[in-house]
Amino acid sequence: MDPEHRGERQKRRKISLACEPCRERKSRCDGAKPICSTCQRRSLPLHQCIYTVENARTASNEAYIRVLHERIQRLERACSENGIPTPPLDSEHAVSPGPGPGPGPSTGRSGSAQPTPTLPHPNGRLLTPAIKDHVQCTTTAATPAVVPPHHHLASPRSPDCERLDSLENATKITAMGTVSAEHDVNQAFEETQDEFYGSSSAASFMKEAYGSVKPHYHYHKGAVTGRGIAEQSLPSSSTAVVTGPTTLTAPRPSFPAPKSDFGPLNFLQPDRFALPPRNVADYLVGRFFDRVYWLYPFFHKPTFMHAYYQLWQPSSSSPSQSSLPPPAPGLGLGSSPGADAGSIVFHSALNTIFAIGCQFSDLGAKDRVSAIETFLERAKKFVGLDLIDMHNVGVVQSLLLMTLLLQSTPFPSRCWNSLGVAGRVALGLGLHTEAGRRGRSELEREVRRRTWHGCVLLDIIVSMTFGRPTMTDVNDLPLPSTLELEDNEWSMLPAQVNDEVAKTSRMNFFIEYIRQCHILGEILSSIYLSPKGRGAPASSSGGAADEPPLHGLDAILELDAKLSRYEAAVCPIMSWTTPSHISGLPEDKRKIIVTQRNVLHASFLYMRLMLHRPILTQVCSNSDSGSAEPMSLIKPAPFGGNRMLYASFAAECAKICLGAAMDLIELAYSTYQTDTTGGWWWDGLYAFTGGLAVIVAYLCPSLLDSMDQRRLERSWVLCQEILAHFASFSISAHRSLKLLQKVHGDVMARVAGMFLP
């Protein structure tokens, strides 16, 4: 063959993967499928010419990656089937959502990052720096806008631990009613479409705010198309199946619930009744009583501790408190019958207390979440028909403790149903009335009152966070006594309570909290739980048929007056306006009282925000609809045609709502890293709702002009810092912050369009 033809000869084609028979014989393989030419010449059957990718050096990248993904799926499936949670995909390098410049950064405690002054606009309105940046970005597309340092998007760090949040039955709406979907609110509601979240919930508030901005997404290229986002977001690991460069959402698998076929006194399975080391148990129980018990004192501490000490005593020896008589029966946790140290009722409550104590412990983030999960699983194993069959006050108290724990988890249904069962058992025991059986001691009656008021209080609170009707009714059952009952008082209560002791009693908080929740119940029934929808959330479709609800002037004025009277009448030891001096009290008692004041104050501010929130949403929604006057679309029916009266009233309500939101954020910011707060999940709810109210206010320029815009911007910065701190250990807080930042960016882009020529 001449050199000319030799150069034109076709080069040997190289393949990246050979079939197994050719690899074994070291024969040339052309990689043809379903059977290569070499195997065909050897007359091998089709099923023997197979291609495997065990050797990474010779495997094709595409096939090898596909096999790796399939293996990951099998491993995740195996972990899920055996109860081992799998972490979600790393979101450390995720793209910041939302068009335009994002929200401000997380400032330090010193508050060095201060909002810059507002700038005048030619039409006479004041432009905040955030709106000004969006106007510059829109009008000078050819030149990239210089974003001030305080407007860089705060990128929350991915949580160090997220085991509870990544479990298969975790939802996109937490047990506090906040949305934990990173990008799309509708995604959260679609995944929980069988659950009802009414208009008083933070989730419904987010849906209303999201609906005000969502119809305008098409103005931003690539922002949103149809139901979702143009750039596909990574879902949590519980629903993600990764194939190549794309992410597909698979149906959420369902797993059978663990069986609970054990008797009330079956100790043949010791792992169910396992206890931590004594020093660890004492520490966690101590954290519970220091941080939580005096906020919800619905069981008798001495009786509980008597049974707790018995757990560590040999059966042949006497209890450590042998000088005292055994606790009287019928006092709930720790007492007989059915709730003493040897009962599943007591062990369920004890493990729940361990888990709650972990929330306030000094453990590292990963160790804390792991311990909470361990104790929650142990407590959960006792919750079933056997527990309910015990039918005593201890069962109610144990389920109330479980409700408190579940408020910090992404399991809203568990929280709601635990409280519901507690209420049913309480009604069955007759805790709502003192009629019936006679001969009860004063102490037993007092414990039963506290337990019933605990049911009513939590019922109103959980109904508020979920936007659902309450189950229990406020009745004329006497309020609890101001006696702390911390000492070993097994016999009769004293007939007269010393006035000085009553004034400094930590039980004053529980009484004031009950009174406050009664007003909250009136707000829910008058403003949110309408006779037609019983709390049905407003539609976000924006259709003409969805008319905004009209809220009566008389109801709002009356409820706001009740809140003002309540604020003025709070006892001095719990007052935040005119607090009494507590410097003479022991240090541990002072810290508890300061915590109680902060919790009561924050709850009061949240109630005031809740009272006026529907008006704020309505004002901003009407303004965003394109009307020249924010209130021009409101029907004048409730006031006989006097539209200006209602417009003025609504504007003042919106200002009160924003003022309460900013006060709430500032209060939460001053306490969220201290030992004087009620729980990080409450601070997260306050920051989420308050921050969303601040964001919504930007949709109404006339309202914005009447507010302190420096304070508004600072409140948004503080809101982000609070949630960013919680995002370091909670994936739910991480997603809530990302969602708020996206909505903030979309609102700023929408408002910037109003100022374009």
Disulfide bonds with the S-S distance in Angstrom:
none
